[in-house]
């Protein structure tokens, strides 16, 4: 965190000092815009960064795009829907609608039937996930119920109620089949400077669907994805932790 624009040092074992503050203490004079860069290879070379229109704002826009097979783009921010004729032409990105975003950090993907989906997290304590779907990428409908909660069961039979489980991302195989859900997870403290501050976090990965079945692992929880005619129940494997 940034307290009055000053660098905060002295953190230990991944935990911040209470005096460092939290979101309320950040330097509000600096926006967090979103830039687009691309490359044919992870090793580069990378394109010159281009500012995504409408994202130069306080906090951040949570800009979350998906590229269609024809090269066009659909993207969501905290409350707006963007379209573009081609993803490379950032100047063509424009708002076409709004959507009822109950949470934040949307992640957008398209299934094998061409239906758009997005998943967000709701609340910064006792976090849950919400799922939305759209047939045209413009009008979004929320599915009923939670797609995940802050309580996670592990392979050894133990369970943990996370302080927060944010930034959901769906992992797909080359065929577009969902294989896992990842989150930025904090076990204790989430967005709070009340001592004791235990705010270390890591990437939590939970295998779901056929990948979990192939491993012959069963779980009583489930992740749901829905469209108007699509209702797929995915049985998740207990999570794997990847430290960051």
C-alpha positions as CSV (number, residue, x, y, z in Angstrom):
1,X,0.0,0.0,0.0
2,X,1.0,3.6,-0.4
3,X,0.5,5.9,2.6
4,X,0.4,9.6,1.5
5,X,2.6,8.8,-1.5
6,X,5.4,7.4,0.6
7,X,7.0,4.0,0.1
8,X,6.1,1.6,2.9
9,X,8.9,-0.7,4.1
10,X,9.4,-3.1,6.9
11,X,7.0,-5.9,5.9
12,X,7.9,-9.3,7.2
13,X,6.9,-12.9,6.2
14,X,4.6,-11.4,3.5
15,X,2.6,-9.4,6.0
16,X,2.2,-5.6,5.9
17,X,2.7,-3.2,8.8
18,X,-0.6,-1.7,10.1
19,X,0.9,1.8,9.6
20,X,1.2,1.1,5.9
21,X,-2.5,1.5,5.6
22,X,-4.8,-0.1,3.1
23,X,-6.8,1.0,0.1
24,X,-8.0,4.2,1.9
25,X,-4.4,5.3,2.3
26,X,-3.3,5.0,-1.3
27,X,-2.2,8.0,-3.3
28,X,-5.5,9.1,-4.9
29,X,-3.8,11.7,-7.2
30,X,-2.5,8.8,-9.4
31,X,-4.9,7.0,-11.7
32,X,-4.4,3.3,-12.7
33,X,-5.1,3.3,-16.5
34,X,-5.1,0.1,-18.6
35,X,-2.7,-0.3,-21.6
36,X,-2.8,-2.9,-24.3
37,X,0.4,-4.6,-25.6
38,X,0.7,-7.7,-27.7
39,X,3.3,-10.1,-29.1
40,X,3.4,-13.3,-31.1
41,X,5.7,-14.8,-28.4
42,X,5.9,-14.5,-24.6
43,X,9.6,-13.7,-25.3
44,X,8.7,-10.7,-27.4
45,X,9.2,-8.4,-29.1
46,X,6.2,-6.6,-27.6
47,X,4.2,-3.8,-29.2
48,X,4.2,-0.2,-28.0
49,X,1.7,0.2,-25.1
50,X,-1.6,1.7,-26.2
51,X,-4.0,3.3,-23.7
52,X,-7.5,1.7,-23.6
53,X,-10.1,4.5,-24.0
54,X,-12.0,5.2,-20.8
55,X,-9.7,3.4,-18.4
56,X,-7.6,6.3,-17.2
57,X,-9.4,6.6,-13.9
58,X,-9.0,6.3,-10.1
59,X,-8.6,2.8,-8.8
60,X,-8.8,0.8,-12.0
61,X,-11.4,-0.1,-14.6
62,X,-11.1,-3.9,-14.3
63,X,-11.0,-4.1,-18.1
64,X,-11.5,-7.7,-19.1
65,X,-11.5,-8.6,-22.8
66,X,-12.1,-11.7,-24.9
67,X,-11.1,-11.9,-28.6
68,X,-13.6,-13.6,-30.9
69,X,-12.6,-15.9,-33.8
70,X,-13.1,-13.1,-36.3
71,X,-10.8,-10.8,-34.4
72,X,-13.5,-8.6,-32.9
73,X,-13.4,-7.9,-29.2
74,X,-15.9,-7.9,-26.3
75,X,-14.8,-6.6,-23.0
76,X,-16.3,-5.7,-19.6
77,X,-15.3,-3.1,-17.0
78,X,-16.8,-2.5,-13.6
79,X,-20.1,-1.4,-15.2
80,X,-19.6,-1.0,-19.0
81,X,-19.6,-3.3,-22.0
82,X,-17.1,-2.6,-24.8
83,X,-17.0,-3.8,-28.4
84,X,-14.4,-3.3,-31.1
85,X,-14.3,-4.5,-34.8
86,X,-10.8,-5.7,-34.2
87,X,-8.8,-6.1,-31.0
88,X,-5.6,-4.5,-32.5
89,X,-7.3,-1.2,-33.2
90,X,-7.5,0.2,-29.7
91,X,-9.0,3.5,-31.0
92,X,-12.1,1.5,-32.1
93,X,-12.8,0.3,-28.6
94,X,-16.2,1.8,-27.6
95,X,-18.9,1.4,-24.9
96,X,-22.0,-0.2,-26.3
97,X,-24.0,-1.0,-23.1
98,X,-23.9,-1.2,-19.3
99,X,-24.3,-4.3,-17.2
100,X,-25.3,-4.9,-13.6
101,X,-21.9,-5.8,-12.0
102,X,-22.6,-7.1,-8.5
103,X,-18.9,-7.5,-7.7
104,X,-15.5,-6.7,-9.4
105,X,-12.6,-8.3,-11.3
106,X,-14.6,-9.8,-14.2
107,X,-13.0,-12.6,-16.2
108,X,-14.7,-13.1,-19.7
109,X,-14.6,-16.2,-21.9
110,X,-16.6,-17.9,-24.7
111,X,-17.7,-21.5,-24.6
112,X,-17.9,-24.1,-27.4
113,X,-21.4,-23.0,-28.2
114,X,-20.4,-19.3,-28.7
115,X,-22.0,-18.2,-25.4
116,X,-20.2,-15.5,-23.5
117,X,-19.6,-15.9,-19.8
118,X,-18.0,-13.9,-17.1
119,X,-17.2,-14.6,-13.4
120,X,-16.7,-11.9,-10.7
121,X,-16.0,-11.9,-7.0
122,X,-18.4,-10.3,-4.6
123,X,-17.4,-8.7,-1.2
124,X,-14.0,-8.4,0.3
125,X,-14.9,-10.6,3.3
126,X,-16.7,-13.9,3.1
127,X,-16.1,-13.7,-0.7
128,X,-18.3,-15.5,-3.1
129,X,-18.3,-15.8,-6.9
130,X,-21.0,-14.8,-9.3
131,X,-21.5,-16.0,-12.9
132,X,-23.1,-14.1,-15.8
133,X,-23.8,-15.1,-19.4
134,X,-24.7,-13.4,-22.7
135,X,-25.5,-14.7,-26.2
136,X,-24.4,-11.5,-27.9
137,X,-21.8,-10.0,-25.6
138,X,-24.0,-7.0,-25.0
139,X,-26.9,-8.0,-22.7
140,X,-25.7,-9.9,-19.6
141,X,-27.8,-12.1,-17.3
142,X,-26.7,-13.3,-13.8
143,X,-27.1,-16.9,-12.9
144,X,-28.6,-17.9,-9.6
145,X,-26.5,-18.9,-6.6
146,X,-22.7,-18.8,-5.9
147,X,-20.2,-20.4,-8.2
148,X,-17.7,-20.5,-5.3
149,X,-17.4,-19.4,-1.7
150,X,-14.6,-18.4,0.6
151,X,-14.6,-21.9,2.2
152,X,-12.2,-24.4,0.5
153,X,-11.8,-28.1,1.1
154,X,-8.4,-29.6,0.6
155,X,-7.2,-33.0,-0.5
156,X,-6.2,-34.0,3.0
157,X,-9.7,-33.5,4.3
158,X,-9.0,-30.1,5.9
159,X,-11.0,-26.9,5.1
160,X,-10.2,-23.2,5.3
161,X,-12.4,-20.2,5.4
162,X,-10.4,-17.5,3.5
163,X,-10.3,-13.9,4.5
164,X,-10.9,-13.2,0.8
165,X,-10.9,-15.0,-2.5
166,X,-10.7,-12.4,-5.2
167,X,-9.7,-12.1,-8.9
168,X,-11.3,-15.3,-10.3
169,X,-9.9,-16.6,-13.5
170,X,-11.0,-19.6,-15.6
171,X,-8.4,-21.9,-17.1
172,X,-9.4,-23.6,-20.3
173,X,-7.7,-26.3,-22.4
174,X,-7.0,-25.9,-26.1
175,X,-10.5,-27.1,-26.9
176,X,-12.1,-24.4,-24.6
177,X,-13.1,-26.9,-21.9
178,X,-12.9,-25.4,-18.4
179,X,-10.2,-27.2,-16.4
180,X,-9.6,-25.0,-13.4
181,X,-10.5,-21.9,-11.4
182,X,-7.8,-19.6,-9.9
183,X,-8.1,-16.9,-7.3
184,X,-5.9,-14.4,-5.5
185,X,-6.5,-15.7,-2.0
186,X,-5.6,-14.3,1.5
187,X,-6.1,-16.6,4.4
188,X,-6.6,-14.0,7.1
189,X,-6.6,-10.2,6.5
190,X,-8.2,-8.7,3.4
191,X,-8.2,-4.9,2.8
192,X,-7.8,-4.1,6.4
193,X,-5.2,-2.3,8.6
194,X,-6.6,-3.5,11.9
195,X,-3.9,-5.5,13.8
196,X,-2.9,-8.1,13.7
197,X,-2.4,-7.7,9.9
198,X,-1.8,-11.1,8.3
199,X,-2.3,-10.2,4.7
200,X,0.1,-12.5,2.8
201,X,-1.7,-13.9,-0.3
202,X,-1.1,-16.5,-3.0
203,X,-2.7,-18.0,-6.2
204,X,-5.2,-20.7,-5.4
205,X,-5.9,-23.2,-8.2
206,X,-8.9,-25.5,-8.1
207,X,-9.2,-28.2,-10.8
208,X,-12.7,-28.7,-12.0
209,X,-14.8,-30.8,-14.5
210,X,-13.3,-33.6,-16.5
211,X,-9.8,-32.8,-15.4
212,X,-10.8,-33.6,-11.8
213,X,-12.8,-36.7,-12.9
214,X,-9.7,-38.0,-14.8
215,X,-7.8,-37.8,-11.5
216,X,-10.6,-39.8,-9.9
217,X,-11.1,-37.1,-7.2
218,X,-14.5,-36.4,-5.9
219,X,-15.8,-33.3,-4.1
220,X,-19.2,-32.3,-2.6
221,X,-18.9,-28.8,-3.9
222,X,-19.6,-27.6,-7.5
223,X,-19.0,-24.9,-10.0
224,X,-22.0,-24.0,-12.2
225,X,-22.0,-22.3,-15.6
226,X,-25.3,-21.5,-17.3
227,X,-26.8,-19.9,-20.4
228,X,-30.5,-19.9,-21.3
229,X,-30.2,-23.5,-22.5
230,X,-26.8,-24.5,-21.0
231,X,-26.5,-25.9,-17.5
232,X,-23.2,-27.6,-16.8
233,X,-22.2,-28.9,-13.4
234,X,-18.5,-29.1,-12.9
235,X,-17.1,-31.2,-10.0
236,X,-14.0,-29.6,-8.6
237,X,-11.0,-31.2,-7.2
238,X,-9.7,-29.7,-3.9
239,X,-7.3,-26.9,-4.6
240,X,-3.6,-26.7,-5.2
241,X,-1.7,-23.8,-3.8
242,X,0.9,-22.0,-6.0
243,X,2.9,-19.5,-3.9
244,X,3.6,-16.1,-5.5
